[in-house]
C-alpha cells in the first residue's frame, strides 16, 4: 500500500504539492540576476497558507546552484552567531575562514587560528569579513528564516544585514511570517528598509489545479474532484487535509466514505490545527465581523456596517486588517466574504 501523498504536518514539503511557479520564479530571477533588484523577500500569509513549504522549495532550488550557500536559521536564538557557526562547520567555507585569519573562537565558535592580523572583536565585523571571502571566491549566501518575529535577535540581524547589502556584499534574505509580525518588525525605526522589501502575499491555490490533483491522485470523477476543490477554497492546508482524509478512508482503509461523510472530520482538523489559533488572535470586534459574515457567502459592506453599528472609517480599518491577514476577501467592490473554507460554519459554534 502506497504512503498517503497528502500530509497533516506543518513545515515539511508534502509529496503532493502544488507549486507557485510565478512567485517562486520571481524570487529566483531577482536574486540571481547580474544586478539583483532586491536582496530580501518576505513571504506572508495566513497560518496554513504554505509559507514554510514555499520557503523550503526556494531553498532547495538555490541549493542546486553551485555558487550558492543556503543556511536555515531560527529567529529565537542569536542569528549572527548561528550563521557563523554553520559557515564554520562547512568544509568549503571553513578553509576560507581559516585562510583569511578570522578567529571565531572568541565568539565561542570552534574555529581558532594563529593570528597574523588584528583580532576582530565584534561578530558583525567577523560576518562582514567572511562575506568578503565568499565574494572573492564567487559565492553567494542565502539566509532563510521561517516565521520571523520582532525580537532582539531578529532586529540585530536585520540591522546588520542592512549595512552589508549597502556594501553590495553577496548576502540575501528569505523570511516568512504572519502579517502582524512582519508589520511590527518593519515598523522599527532602524529597520524601515524592510518597508521597501518585496513581499509575497500567498493567495489561495488555483481551484482548477487542486481539482486536477484530486482527480489524478485519488482516481475520482471530475465532479467529485471539483466539489472537493471548491470545499478547500484554495487554502493550502485544507487541500492537504481533505486529500489526506479521502485517501486514508477510501484508499488505505477501503471504505466508501462520501465527501459529505468526510466533512465532520475535515472541520475537526481545520478547527484544532489552525482555526482555534486564528480565532484566539482576533479582537472582539473582529470576531463580531466574522460572525456576521458567516451568515452569508457574500455580504454588502454597507449592510455589515449597519448591523454592527460601525462608521465607514472604522469598517475600513478592520476590513484592511482582516484582508492583510488573509481572513477575508474584499476583491468585489462593496462586498466582503470569508476567505477560509468552512471558517464561518466552524466559528459559529463558538459564539
Secondary structure as UniProt FT lines:
FT   HELIX           21..32
FT   TURN            34..35
FT   STRAND          40..44
FT   TURN            47..48
FT   HELIX           51..63
FT   TURN            66..67
FT   STRAND          68..73
FT   TURN            75..76
FT   HELIX           79..89
FT   HELIX           91..99
FT   TURN            100..101
FT   HELIX           105..107
FT   HELIX           123..136
FT   TURN            137..138
FT   STRAND          140..145
FT   HELIX           152..166
FT   TURN            167..168
FT   STRAND          171..177
FT   HELIX           179..186
FT   HELIX           189..191
FT   HELIX           193..196
FT   STRAND          198..201
FT   HELIX           207..218
FT   HELIX           222..232
FT   TURN            233..234
FT   HELIX           236..246
FT   HELIX           247..252
FT   HELIX           259..270
FT   HELIX           271..275
FT   HELIX           276..280
FT   HELIX           284..293
FT   TURN            294..295
FT   STRAND          299..300
FT   HELIX           301..308
FT   HELIX           312..324
FT   TURN            325..326
FT   STRAND          328..329
FT   TURN            333..334
FT   STRAND          335..338
FT   TURN            341..342
FT   HELIX           343..347
FT   HELIX           348..350
//
